[in-house]
Amino acid sequence: MSASAEGLVSTFLDMLAAERDAAANTIQAYRRDLDDYLAFLTEARVAPVEASAATARAFVASLADRGLKPSSAARRLSAVRQFHKFLYVEGYATANPTASIAAPKRGRILPKVLSVDDVDRLLSTAREAADHPDAGSLERLRAARMHCLLELLYATGLRVSELIALPRTAARTRERFLVVRGKGRKERLVPLTEPSQRAAGTYLTLLEAREQVHGPWLFPAESESGHLTRQAFARELKATAAAAGLRADKVSPHVLRHAFASHLLQNGADLRVVQELLGHADIGTTQIYTHVLDERLKSMVRDLHPLNDPT
């Protein structure tokens, strides 16, 4: 049963890659979730094509018993649902046992947000490290890379996967924007600030002065992908945060993306514009940031409502 089940999962993942152009990280996430599901089915002695609604409900219950957060359980169930839908549509199974299964309710989780002052301290610390007169050439290059990464991230709000895979042309453009290909291969425009362009230009000059052969990546590294990994960036960012006097556990690449969105909204940006900049397909995903607007909206109504008594 296990070999056949694993073969079905492999066929499903091949479909995601070929027909939906799913990214490698997405395929890996589906693989992990479905491996967990196959382990459950193996223990229950049920083949995927024979699973019933009761089997699917038992799997969901097992996730809660193992202490998975509702968000993690919902993601895992989503993978299982798509797998069973594939089996049904392709004729491997006579029914989809997950069609009537409700996803675990997810609570509203507000993103961690750095203040403008916090971000300014972080950027200042990275900039000072990059400009340190006593730094060696390699040390200065690494510091310039971190300064470049932070300036670009706060200027654009890119996903970390988009940031670390930027092509070298991103540092050479004279335009005030980048064209980025995000989730689902969808392209969008993101802005560039003058500080981010200066930091990118300085870093690229240092990088290419050390290289014998110029590669395609702005942040090259000895990794499987050929560019900086998310994990390496996150580690170096925490060190920079500590140097800036910020709690390292409160700072991550994703937190800086949140700061980009929240600070724009605090300063009057339209929610639809922020949705476009972040690359969110659904505005509901962007609306999680609206908690930062509460006080601004209250003061706006207080100050601008035509029937409000100014006295």
Backbone bond lengths (Angstrom), bond angles and torsions (degrees), N, CA, C in turn:
res aa  C-N    CA-C-N  psi(-1)  N-CA   C-N-CA  omega(-1)  CA-C   N-CA-C  phi
1 M - - - 1.462 - - 1.524 111.05 -
2 S 1.359 117.10 -41.31 1.456 120.45 -173.76 1.523 111.77 -63.69
3 A 1.360 116.71 -41.88 1.465 119.18 -179.15 1.519 109.99 -63.79
4 S 1.324 117.42 -43.95 1.454 121.26 178.98 1.518 110.52 -63.19
5 A 1.319 116.57 -42.05 1.460 121.02 179.61 1.519 110.77 -63.66
6 E 1.304 116.62 -44.32 1.457 120.68 178.93 1.530 111.06 -64.15
7 G 1.326 115.78 -35.26 1.458 119.67 177.09 1.525 111.77 -64.64
8 L 1.336 116.64 -39.49 1.460 120.41 177.82 1.526 110.97 -65.05
9 V 1.331 116.40 -40.66 1.467 120.24 178.10 1.524 109.85 -63.29
10 S 1.324 116.59 -42.89 1.472 119.92 179.29 1.528 111.14 -62.59
11 T 1.322 116.80 -40.31 1.465 120.57 177.87 1.521 110.78 -64.02
12 F 1.337 116.27 -40.71 1.467 121.11 177.89 1.531 110.79 -63.12
13 L 1.332 117.09 -44.51 1.465 120.76 -179.42 1.525 111.23 -66.53
14 D 1.335 116.16 -36.31 1.470 119.89 175.75 1.530 110.45 -61.78
15 M 1.328 116.28 -37.90 1.460 120.59 178.02 1.527 110.64 -64.28
16 L 1.345 116.77 -42.71 1.468 120.09 179.33 1.528 110.72 -60.17
17 A 1.323 115.49 -41.72 1.462 119.55 -178.66 1.523 111.64 -69.76
18 A 1.317 116.59 -42.73 1.460 120.60 -173.61 1.526 113.26 -80.71
19 E 1.323 116.89 -44.10 1.462 120.29 -172.88 1.525 113.40 -94.60
20 R 1.325 117.52 -30.47 1.468 120.12 -177.99 1.524 112.09 -108.34
21 D 1.330 116.10 -0.06 1.464 120.82 177.32 1.525 111.24 55.23
22 A 1.346 116.16 39.13 1.462 120.80 -178.61 1.521 110.37 -67.05
23 A 1.337 115.63 142.54 1.463 121.27 -179.32 1.521 110.20 -72.76
24 A 1.335 115.80 162.32 1.473 120.86 -178.80 1.523 111.20 -60.02
25 N 1.333 117.58 -40.42 1.468 120.95 179.21 1.518 110.98 -62.95
26 T 1.336 116.22 -38.32 1.470 120.30 178.66 1.523 110.73 -65.74
27 I 1.321 116.29 -43.46 1.471 120.80 179.09 1.531 109.94 -61.25
28 Q 1.322 117.21 -43.22 1.463 121.12 179.30 1.521 111.60 -62.48
29 A 1.340 116.87 -39.55 1.463 120.64 179.11 1.528 110.81 -65.03
30 Y 1.336 116.89 -42.72 1.463 120.62 176.29 1.532 110.41 -62.47
31 R 1.316 116.51 -40.82 1.468 120.67 -179.99 1.529 110.30 -59.84
32 R 1.331 117.24 -45.92 1.472 120.36 -179.72 1.522 111.24 -62.49
33 D 1.334 116.44 -45.26 1.464 119.58 -178.50 1.523 111.78 -65.23
34 L 1.322 116.27 -41.46 1.460 119.12 -178.11 1.524 112.33 -75.86
35 D 1.331 118.06 -28.82 1.465 119.98 173.12 1.529 109.79 -61.87
36 D 1.323 115.75 -39.84 1.464 119.95 177.51 1.528 110.55 -64.12
37 Y 1.322 116.18 -41.15 1.465 120.45 179.06 1.524 111.20 -65.92
38 L 1.332 117.46 -41.69 1.462 120.61 178.50 1.524 111.51 -62.98
39 A 1.335 116.44 -37.10 1.463 119.89 177.63 1.530 110.27 -62.68
40 F 1.332 116.20 -39.76 1.465 120.87 177.21 1.524 110.36 -64.12
41 L 1.329 117.26 -45.73 1.460 120.71 -179.53 1.524 111.53 -64.37
42 T 1.325 116.43 -38.79 1.472 120.14 179.06 1.516 110.50 -61.08
43 E 1.332 115.68 -44.39 1.474 119.39 179.36 1.519 110.92 -65.36
44 A 1.337 117.05 -33.97 1.462 121.05 179.58 1.529 112.28 -83.32
45 R 1.348 116.12 -4.78 1.469 122.27 -178.56 1.537 111.63 57.88
46 V 1.338 114.40 46.39 1.468 120.79 179.22 1.524 108.31 -126.79
47 A 1.318 117.23 131.37 1.462 121.18 175.52 1.523 109.32 -80.08
48 P 1.340 118.99 149.85 1.469 120.77 179.82 1.523 113.31 -53.55
49 V 1.334 117.52 -39.54 1.466 120.19 -177.07 1.518 111.95 -74.96
50 E 1.340 117.61 -10.67 1.464 121.78 -180.00 1.529 112.14 -106.71
51 A 1.338 117.70 -0.31 1.462 120.92 -176.98 1.526 110.58 -63.91
52 S 1.333 115.61 142.09 1.458 121.41 179.21 1.532 109.41 -110.92
53 A 1.324 115.66 177.07 1.464 119.88 176.48 1.524 110.13 -61.57
54 A 1.328 116.67 -35.85 1.465 120.58 178.71 1.526 110.19 -64.26
55 T 1.327 116.60 -37.50 1.471 120.85 177.32 1.521 110.16 -63.03
56 A 1.333 116.04 -45.40 1.470 120.39 -179.02 1.521 110.80 -64.15
57 R 1.342 117.16 -40.54 1.472 120.30 178.83 1.523 110.69 -65.55
58 A 1.307 116.27 -37.85 1.469 119.95 178.48 1.531 110.36 -64.90
59 F 1.321 116.59 -36.75 1.468 119.92 177.83 1.523 110.28 -65.19
60 V 1.328 116.96 -44.75 1.470 120.52 178.79 1.523 110.07 -61.04
61 A 1.347 117.00 -41.53 1.460 120.83 178.68 1.528 110.91 -63.21
62 S 1.335 116.48 -36.16 1.464 119.97 -179.83 1.527 111.36 -66.58
63 L 1.321 116.86 -30.50 1.463 120.26 178.04 1.523 110.21 -65.44
64 A 1.318 116.09 -43.08 1.467 120.16 177.99 1.524 110.58 -65.69
65 D 1.332 116.18 -39.91 1.471 119.91 179.92 1.522 111.62 -62.89
66 R 1.344 116.56 -29.79 1.463 120.58 -179.80 1.522 112.87 -85.73
67 G 1.334 115.36 0.12 1.454 119.42 175.45 1.513 115.15 82.44
68 L 1.338 118.79 18.75 1.459 119.86 177.98 1.525 110.25 -67.90
69 K 1.302 116.46 141.77 1.458 121.19 175.60 1.525 108.84 -64.61
70 P 1.336 117.36 149.28 1.471 119.29 179.41 1.524 113.02 -53.41
71 S 1.337 117.31 -36.96 1.467 119.73 -179.83 1.525 111.00 -65.55
72 S 1.348 116.81 -40.51 1.465 120.51 179.19 1.522 110.89 -69.16
73 A 1.343 116.11 -40.77 1.461 120.15 179.05 1.527 110.74 -64.79
74 A 1.332 116.80 -39.35 1.467 120.44 179.63 1.522 110.77 -65.34
75 R 1.330 116.85 -39.07 1.463 119.72 178.51 1.521 110.64 -65.37
76 R 1.331 116.38 -41.78 1.464 119.98 -179.77 1.523 111.00 -65.40
77 L 1.330 116.24 -41.71 1.463 119.57 177.90 1.519 110.88 -64.03
78 S 1.323 117.41 -36.17 1.470 120.80 178.02 1.524 111.01 -60.48
79 A 1.322 116.22 -41.99 1.465 119.91 178.22 1.525 110.86 -63.75
80 V 1.327 116.33 -43.25 1.472 121.12 -179.58 1.531 110.13 -64.86
81 R 1.339 116.02 -40.68 1.467 119.88 178.44 1.529 111.47 -59.81
82 Q 1.324 115.42 -47.32 1.465 118.34 -178.39 1.523 111.22 -66.20
83 F 1.320 116.92 -34.32 1.463 121.26 177.42 1.528 110.08 -63.26
84 H 1.337 116.67 -47.38 1.467 119.74 -178.44 1.532 111.18 -70.02
85 K 1.318 117.01 -33.94 1.472 118.98 176.15 1.525 109.61 -63.04
86 F 1.317 116.46 -40.64 1.465 121.34 177.31 1.529 110.67 -61.63
87 L 1.335 116.91 -46.19 1.470 120.21 -179.67 1.520 111.32 -60.63
88 Y 1.345 115.83 -38.15 1.467 120.08 -179.27 1.535 111.31 -71.27
89 V 1.329 115.93 -48.68 1.469 120.60 -177.07 1.527 111.45 -63.66
90 E 1.349 116.45 -36.53 1.460 120.63 -178.16 1.521 113.15 -84.77
91 G 1.326 116.88 -1.24 1.451 120.38 175.25 1.515 116.01 85.95
92 Y 1.322 118.04 9.25 1.459 120.61 177.33 1.532 111.34 -74.74
93 A 1.351 116.22 -29.80 1.461 121.19 -178.92 1.516 108.93 -128.76
94 T 1.324 115.74 154.92 1.467 120.44 -177.43 1.522 113.03 -87.68
95 A 1.345 117.68 -9.81 1.463 121.00 -179.49 1.530 109.49 -154.77
96 N 1.320 115.32 162.79 1.466 121.64 175.16 1.518 108.02 -105.54
97 P 1.336 119.43 104.51 1.464 121.70 -174.18 1.526 113.70 -71.71
98 T 1.324 117.85 -10.19 1.466 119.80 -176.82 1.522 112.45 -99.24
99 A 1.334 117.45 1.22 1.468 120.41 -173.04 1.520 112.78 -58.52
100 S 1.317 117.16 -33.90 1.478 120.06 -175.45 1.530 113.18 -106.99
101 I 1.328 116.99 11.09 1.465 120.39 -177.52 1.527 109.95 -86.10
102 A 1.315 116.07 125.56 1.465 121.02 179.37 1.522 110.00 -82.86
103 A 1.311 115.77 141.02 1.471 120.51 178.14 1.519 110.08 -75.63
104 P 1.333 118.42 149.35 1.466 121.23 175.57 1.523 110.06 -58.59
105 K 1.330 116.23 140.76 1.456 119.70 -179.73 1.516 110.23 -71.37
106 R 1.316 114.26 131.24 1.458 119.63 -179.42 1.516 109.99 -103.50
107 G 1.298 115.42 131.11 1.452 119.86 177.46 1.519 110.53 -74.43
108 R 1.318 115.30 160.13 1.463 120.45 178.41 1.527 108.64 -78.93
109 I 1.314 117.02 114.26 1.458 121.87 -179.53 1.523 108.64 -105.98
110 L 1.313 115.83 115.76 1.452 119.76 179.78 1.518 109.92 -78.53
111 P 1.310 116.93 137.08 1.462 118.95 -179.57 1.521 111.94 -70.06
112 K 1.342 116.14 148.28 1.451 120.75 172.16 1.524 107.75 -67.24
113 V 1.317 116.43 138.70 1.454 119.48 -177.99 1.523 109.92 -132.47
114 L 1.315 116.08 132.53 1.453 121.93 172.29 1.519 108.98 -86.90
115 S 1.330 116.84 146.33 1.457 120.08 175.38 1.522 109.33 -74.39
116 V 1.317 115.71 167.19 1.463 120.12 176.66 1.531 109.55 -61.18
117 D 1.332 116.78 -39.77 1.471 120.59 178.32 1.525 111.29 -62.74
118 D 1.340 116.67 -39.67 1.470 120.41 178.64 1.526 110.65 -62.12
119 V 1.326 115.97 -45.22 1.459 119.83 -179.53 1.523 110.28 -65.35
120 D 1.340 116.29 -39.72 1.458 120.08 178.95 1.532 110.89 -61.83
121 R 1.332 117.04 -40.86 1.469 120.78 177.21 1.519 110.97 -63.86
122 L 1.320 115.91 -40.61 1.468 120.33 -179.67 1.528 110.53 -64.03
123 L 1.334 115.97 -47.17 1.460 120.06 -179.70 1.533 111.67 -65.94
124 S 1.333 116.34 -38.78 1.466 119.92 179.51 1.521 111.07 -64.60
125 T 1.332 116.38 -40.83 1.467 120.60 178.60 1.515 110.92 -63.46
126 A 1.345 117.14 -43.80 1.470 120.87 178.87 1.525 110.90 -65.40
127 R 1.330 116.58 -40.01 1.468 120.28 -179.58 1.532 110.90 -66.32
128 E 1.333 117.14 -43.00 1.460 120.65 179.81 1.522 111.39 -63.70
129 A 1.347 117.04 -38.73 1.468 120.49 177.61 1.524 110.60 -64.16
130 A 1.332 116.78 -38.73 1.463 120.82 -179.72 1.526 111.71 -70.00
131 D 1.339 116.78 -27.75 1.470 120.67 -178.22 1.526 113.28 -97.78
132 H 1.340 117.77 6.35 1.464 120.50 -175.27 1.535 109.78 -62.74
133 P 1.332 117.43 124.04 1.471 119.73 -174.13 1.524 114.49 -70.08
134 D 1.339 117.25 -21.93 1.464 120.02 -176.03 1.530 113.30 -96.31
135 A 1.323 116.91 2.67 1.469 119.85 -177.32 1.531 110.57 -74.28
136 G 1.337 116.03 143.01 1.458 121.16 173.50 1.512 110.29 -70.56
137 S 1.325 116.80 169.07 1.468 120.12 -174.79 1.523 112.58 -63.26
138 L 1.335 117.94 -42.11 1.463 120.12 -179.90 1.524 110.56 -69.96
139 E 1.317 116.35 -41.13 1.463 120.82 179.31 1.533 110.20 -62.95
140 R 1.328 115.41 -41.14 1.457 119.04 179.49 1.527 110.90 -66.84
141 L 1.328 116.84 -37.13 1.462 120.23 178.37 1.525 110.58 -62.64
142 R 1.326 116.57 -45.10 1.475 120.00 -179.65 1.524 110.58 -64.47
143 A 1.334 116.40 -39.26 1.468 119.68 179.11 1.528 110.35 -67.24
144 A 1.335 116.73 -39.98 1.466 120.38 178.55 1.526 110.58 -65.72
145 R 1.329 116.75 -35.82 1.466 119.96 177.48 1.523 110.74 -63.65
146 M 1.336 117.48 -44.63 1.455 119.91 178.79 1.521 111.22 -63.85
147 H 1.331 116.80 -41.83 1.468 119.34 177.96 1.524 110.23 -61.51
148 C 1.306 117.48 -42.32 1.463 122.15 178.45 1.528 111.14 -62.60
149 L 1.321 116.52 -46.81 1.470 121.11 179.63 1.528 111.02 -57.90
150 L 1.327 116.96 -45.98 1.461 120.51 -176.74 1.520 111.87 -69.21
151 E 1.341 116.91 -42.77 1.456 119.25 179.29 1.532 110.59 -62.91
152 L 1.325 116.71 -42.40 1.465 119.90 179.83 1.526 111.19 -66.98
153 L 1.328 116.42 -41.64 1.462 119.66 -177.77 1.523 111.15 -64.39
154 Y 1.330 117.04 -44.37 1.467 119.93 -178.37 1.529 111.39 -74.30
155 A 1.325 117.74 -26.23 1.471 120.89 178.65 1.517 112.15 -76.67
156 T 1.331 117.12 -31.45 1.469 120.85 -169.11 1.529 114.33 -113.27
157 G 1.341 117.08 -26.64 1.465 118.90 -174.54 1.511 113.26 70.66
158 L 1.325 117.82 23.80 1.464 121.12 -179.11 1.525 111.64 -62.65
159 R 1.326 116.22 150.82 1.455 120.23 166.20 1.526 107.43 -64.93
160 V 1.329 116.51 149.66 1.467 118.66 -177.18 1.527 110.87 -61.06
161 S 1.337 117.55 -34.65 1.468 120.28 179.14 1.520 110.99 -65.64
162 E 1.335 117.30 -32.03 1.459 121.09 177.66 1.527 110.77 -74.78
163 L 1.331 116.12 -38.50 1.463 121.50 -177.06 1.524 111.82 -65.00
164 I 1.332 117.18 -51.50 1.462 120.32 -173.88 1.528 111.96 -69.51
165 A 1.328 116.93 -18.33 1.471 120.81 -179.39 1.526 112.38 -102.77
166 L 1.329 117.21 19.28 1.462 119.17 178.14 1.531 110.19 -64.73
167 P 1.310 117.15 141.16 1.470 119.75 175.58 1.523 110.12 -75.92
168 R 1.296 116.36 162.16 1.459 120.98 -178.38 1.529 111.98 -64.19
169 T 1.311 116.89 -25.23 1.470 120.28 179.21 1.523 112.09 -62.87
170 A 1.352 117.61 -20.31 1.468 120.54 179.89 1.518 111.34 -63.37
171 A 1.338 117.13 -29.03 1.463 121.06 -179.90 1.519 112.13 -88.12
172 R 1.315 116.71 -7.77 1.467 120.14 -177.79 1.522 113.03 -103.46
173 T 1.315 117.12 -14.85 1.457 119.88 -175.29 1.526 111.99 -63.64
174 R 1.317 115.28 143.54 1.457 120.90 174.75 1.523 111.25 -97.65
175 E 1.331 115.24 -3.59 1.461 119.91 177.67 1.523 109.73 -75.05
176 R 1.330 115.93 161.40 1.469 120.25 178.20 1.529 111.14 -95.43
177 F 1.317 115.98 24.14 1.457 120.22 178.82 1.517 109.54 -153.89
178 L 1.331 114.76 162.86 1.458 122.02 173.45 1.521 108.69 -120.28
179 V 1.317 116.48 149.13 1.463 121.52 169.58 1.520 106.59 -98.77
180 V 1.327 116.13 117.42 1.465 121.84 -174.66 1.517 109.75 -115.30
181 R 1.311 115.96 137.57 1.462 120.95 175.04 1.514 108.10 -100.23
182 G 1.338 116.63 113.60 1.454 121.74 -174.77 1.506 113.11 -105.34
183 K 1.336 115.18 -146.19 1.459 120.75 -178.02 1.520 110.42 -60.73
184 G 1.328 114.55 140.93 1.456 119.64 -179.91 1.512 113.35 67.23
185 R 1.356 116.36 19.09 1.463 122.16 179.52 1.526 112.50 62.94
186 K 1.332 117.28 19.95 1.458 120.47 -179.93 1.524 109.71 -81.66
187 E 1.328 115.66 134.83 1.455 120.58 179.68 1.525 110.88 -93.62
188 R 1.339 115.76 146.21 1.456 120.85 175.50 1.525 108.87 -149.10
189 L 1.326 115.29 159.25 1.455 121.25 176.09 1.515 109.35 -93.52
190 V 1.336 116.74 137.03 1.463 121.40 173.43 1.524 107.92 -128.03
191 P 1.333 117.09 147.73 1.460 119.90 -173.99 1.523 112.49 -80.30
192 L 1.329 115.36 157.69 1.453 121.64 171.33 1.524 108.28 -122.07
193 T 1.304 117.27 137.31 1.456 121.69 174.98 1.520 108.96 -95.37
194 E 1.321 116.38 162.82 1.460 119.55 177.44 1.533 111.58 -61.75
195 P 1.360 118.91 -43.01 1.476 118.43 177.27 1.524 112.87 -60.27
196 S 1.335 117.39 -37.41 1.472 119.14 -179.22 1.520 110.65 -69.22
197 Q 1.322 117.32 -36.57 1.468 120.24 178.41 1.529 110.88 -69.03
198 R 1.333 117.00 -39.85 1.470 119.59 177.96 1.518 110.93 -64.47
199 A 1.342 116.16 -44.16 1.468 120.19 -179.46 1.520 110.71 -63.10
200 A 1.341 116.81 -40.40 1.463 120.50 179.54 1.524 110.93 -66.53
201 G 1.330 116.76 -40.77 1.463 119.93 179.69 1.522 112.45 -65.63
202 T 1.335 115.94 -43.02 1.468 120.53 178.38 1.520 111.03 -62.16
203 Y 1.332 115.33 -46.11 1.463 119.73 -179.77 1.524 111.54 -62.61
204 L 1.327 117.36 -44.26 1.460 120.47 -177.38 1.529 111.26 -63.81
205 T 1.317 116.81 -37.71 1.466 120.52 177.67 1.528 110.71 -61.31
206 L 1.340 116.62 -44.97 1.464 120.95 178.49 1.524 111.22 -65.52
207 L 1.323 116.22 -40.65 1.464 120.68 -178.69 1.529 110.96 -63.11
208 E 1.301 116.48 -49.80 1.460 119.47 -174.37 1.527 112.12 -73.23
209 A 1.332 117.68 -19.10 1.460 120.58 175.28 1.527 111.28 -70.50
210 R 1.354 116.60 -24.01 1.464 120.93 -178.85 1.522 112.70 -95.48
211 E 1.319 117.14 -19.52 1.462 120.66 -173.58 1.528 111.96 -85.43
212 Q 1.314 114.39 143.66 1.467 119.69 171.55 1.519 110.45 -88.28
213 V 1.334 115.59 -35.43 1.456 121.37 177.54 1.522 107.73 -126.58
214 H 1.322 117.08 129.60 1.452 121.61 -179.31 1.525 110.19 -87.24
215 G 1.335 116.76 119.68 1.458 121.00 -179.50 1.520 111.98 -91.68
216 P 1.332 117.29 -174.69 1.468 120.78 -175.39 1.523 114.13 -83.65
217 W 1.362 117.54 -18.89 1.459 120.15 -171.06 1.522 112.12 -92.60
218 L 1.326 115.43 143.29 1.461 120.32 176.11 1.530 110.71 -72.53
219 F 1.335 116.38 -31.39 1.465 120.62 -179.59 1.532 109.61 -122.12
220 P 1.332 117.28 69.97 1.476 120.35 -176.51 1.528 111.30 -67.09
221 A 1.313 115.65 151.50 1.463 121.48 177.79 1.523 108.50 -158.98
222 E 1.319 115.33 160.92 1.456 120.56 177.07 1.524 109.06 -84.04
223 S 1.300 115.17 77.15 1.461 122.12 -179.87 1.520 108.17 -133.76
224 E 1.311 116.19 172.91 1.473 120.21 -179.12 1.523 111.17 -60.95
225 S 1.335 116.47 -36.37 1.459 120.65 -178.68 1.525 112.32 -80.92
226 G 1.334 116.63 -20.93 1.453 120.56 -176.98 1.512 114.13 92.14
227 H 1.338 116.55 -5.08 1.463 120.33 177.41 1.529 110.39 -128.95
228 L 1.307 115.88 171.50 1.461 122.81 -179.67 1.527 110.64 -52.63
229 T 1.338 116.41 140.25 1.458 119.88 177.99 1.518 110.85 -91.16
230 R 1.320 115.84 159.12 1.459 120.46 177.50 1.513 111.31 -61.13
231 Q 1.338 115.41 -39.46 1.461 119.46 -177.64 1.522 111.48 -64.85
232 A 1.334 116.66 -42.06 1.466 120.17 179.82 1.527 110.77 -65.48
233 F 1.319 117.27 -41.76 1.460 120.68 178.11 1.524 110.66 -62.40
234 A 1.326 116.49 -44.62 1.463 120.07 -178.90 1.532 111.27 -61.60
235 R 1.344 117.15 -40.73 1.469 120.28 179.30 1.525 110.95 -63.58
236 E 1.322 116.24 -46.15 1.455 119.54 -178.41 1.526 111.06 -67.90
237 L 1.326 117.08 -33.40 1.459 120.73 177.91 1.520 111.09 -64.69
238 K 1.319 117.38 -41.32 1.463 120.51 179.20 1.529 110.91 -63.15
239 A 1.325 117.14 -36.17 1.465 120.33 177.00 1.526 110.28 -65.97
240 T 1.319 117.24 -40.07 1.465 121.19 177.63 1.524 110.57 -66.24
241 A 1.344 116.57 -40.10 1.462 120.55 178.38 1.525 110.90 -61.15
242 A 1.326 116.48 -43.18 1.464 120.58 179.10 1.525 110.77 -62.66
243 A 1.338 116.26 -40.73 1.466 120.69 178.15 1.527 111.50 -64.47
244 A 1.342 116.47 -27.54 1.465 121.22 179.47 1.520 112.28 -85.81
245 G 1.338 116.37 0.26 1.460 120.24 -179.55 1.512 113.67 79.73
246 L 1.334 117.15 19.95 1.463 122.12 177.17 1.519 109.93 -102.54
247 R 1.318 116.36 152.69 1.462 119.83 177.14 1.523 109.06 -68.31
248 A 1.326 116.04 121.14 1.463 120.52 -175.84 1.525 111.73 -61.98
249 D 1.354 117.54 -32.34 1.464 119.45 -178.53 1.523 112.53 -74.35
250 K 1.331 116.92 -7.79 1.456 120.46 178.85 1.529 112.55 -99.40
251 V 1.330 116.07 -1.86 1.468 119.98 -174.51 1.526 110.05 -121.65
252 S 1.314 115.96 130.12 1.464 122.52 176.49 1.519 107.54 -153.59
253 P 1.336 117.97 165.25 1.467 119.05 176.20 1.524 112.77 -55.31
254 H 1.331 116.91 -38.40 1.460 119.94 -178.65 1.527 111.06 -68.71
255 V 1.335 116.88 -34.09 1.462 120.29 178.05 1.527 110.56 -64.67
256 L 1.328 116.92 -35.87 1.465 119.55 177.10 1.532 111.24 -68.85
257 R 1.313 117.36 -33.72 1.475 120.54 174.14 1.521 109.35 -63.63
258 H 1.346 116.28 -41.67 1.466 119.65 176.22 1.527 110.68 -61.68
259 A 1.334 116.42 -41.12 1.465 120.05 -179.24 1.522 110.47 -61.89
260 F 1.319 117.00 -42.75 1.467 122.01 177.23 1.524 110.19 -53.68
261 A 1.336 116.85 -50.62 1.467 121.02 -177.05 1.525 111.32 -68.35
262 S 1.324 116.83 -45.70 1.464 120.41 -176.17 1.516 111.97 -65.28
263 H 1.323 117.20 -41.43 1.460 120.33 -178.61 1.525 111.34 -68.69
264 L 1.336 117.30 -34.66 1.459 119.53 175.02 1.528 111.04 -62.59
265 L 1.332 116.25 -45.16 1.462 120.34 -179.49 1.522 111.07 -66.08
266 Q 1.323 117.09 -38.92 1.456 120.38 178.58 1.522 111.18 -60.97
267 N 1.321 116.37 -29.33 1.456 120.45 -177.29 1.528 112.75 -98.33
268 G 1.334 116.17 15.27 1.452 119.79 169.96 1.511 116.91 100.96
269 A 1.322 118.93 6.45 1.467 120.04 179.89 1.524 110.75 -66.21
270 D 1.313 116.17 147.89 1.457 122.01 177.60 1.524 110.00 -74.52
271 L 1.327 115.68 140.87 1.470 120.17 -177.37 1.520 111.49 -60.51
272 R 1.335 117.68 -36.48 1.469 120.83 -179.67 1.525 111.02 -66.83
273 V 1.325 116.29 -34.92 1.460 119.80 178.23 1.531 109.78 -66.76
274 V 1.328 116.33 -43.77 1.463 120.41 178.88 1.527 110.25 -63.67
275 Q 1.322 116.64 -38.41 1.468 120.48 176.10 1.523 110.76 -57.13
276 E 1.324 116.54 -45.04 1.453 121.51 -179.18 1.529 111.26 -65.89
277 L 1.335 116.66 -42.11 1.459 120.45 -178.63 1.524 111.42 -65.50
278 L 1.333 116.59 -37.44 1.464 120.46 -179.52 1.523 112.60 -78.18
279 G 1.322 117.02 -17.66 1.462 119.99 -178.57 1.509 113.24 79.14
280 H 1.352 116.58 28.09 1.460 120.57 178.23 1.530 109.84 -81.60
281 A 1.308 116.75 127.81 1.467 120.15 177.37 1.521 111.33 -71.47
282 D 1.330 116.77 -32.90 1.466 122.54 -175.97 1.527 108.60 -115.88
283 I 1.318 117.61 127.63 1.463 119.78 -179.86 1.526 111.81 -65.16
284 G 1.335 116.33 -20.48 1.459 119.64 176.31 1.520 111.90 -59.74
285 T 1.334 116.34 -32.24 1.462 120.19 177.27 1.521 110.47 -66.85
286 T 1.323 116.54 -37.48 1.465 121.50 -179.00 1.518 111.53 -74.03
287 Q 1.326 117.24 -28.31 1.460 120.85 -174.58 1.522 113.66 -65.41
288 I 1.324 117.35 -12.67 1.456 119.43 177.05 1.526 110.53 -63.43
289 Y 1.325 116.79 -20.83 1.462 120.72 -179.57 1.518 113.22 -82.29
290 T 1.322 117.98 -7.24 1.458 118.90 -172.91 1.520 112.96 -70.94
291 H 1.333 118.68 -7.85 1.470 119.26 176.15 1.526 111.21 -61.87
292 V 1.329 116.60 -25.06 1.474 119.15 -178.76 1.522 111.22 -76.68
293 L 1.335 117.78 -9.86 1.461 120.75 -176.51 1.524 113.20 -92.79
294 D 1.342 117.14 -9.25 1.464 119.76 -171.20 1.524 112.79 -52.95
295 E 1.345 116.61 -53.47 1.454 119.63 -176.51 1.523 111.73 -67.13
296 R 1.324 117.03 -38.62 1.463 120.03 179.69 1.519 110.92 -63.69
297 L 1.349 116.45 -40.80 1.455 119.83 179.76 1.518 111.36 -68.84
298 K 1.336 116.43 -38.42 1.464 119.40 178.00 1.524 110.94 -61.69
299 S 1.335 115.97 -45.10 1.460 119.53 -178.98 1.525 110.78 -67.88
300 M 1.356 116.50 -33.39 1.461 119.94 179.20 1.522 110.43 -64.27
301 V 1.337 116.34 -45.31 1.464 120.29 178.70 1.523 110.01 -64.62
302 R 1.315 116.31 -42.26 1.468 120.78 -178.92 1.529 111.19 -62.15
303 D 1.328 116.86 -40.97 1.458 120.91 -173.64 1.528 113.72 -88.00
304 L 1.342 116.71 -28.49 1.455 119.26 -170.32 1.533 115.77 -111.94
305 H 1.339 117.57 -12.89 1.474 117.83 -177.80 1.525 110.15 -64.34
306 P 1.335 117.33 131.72 1.470 119.49 -174.59 1.530 114.62 -64.20
307 L 1.316 118.27 -22.91 1.468 120.13 -178.88 1.521 112.29 -100.41
308 N 1.343 116.55 4.13 1.462 119.20 179.48 1.527 109.40 -75.69
309 D 1.325 115.05 136.56 1.460 120.32 178.35 1.520 109.56 -81.47
310 P 1.336 119.03 112.68 1.451 121.00 -177.57 1.520 113.45 -66.71
311 T 1.332 116.86 -15.96 1.459 119.05 179.87 1.518 109.60 -87.49
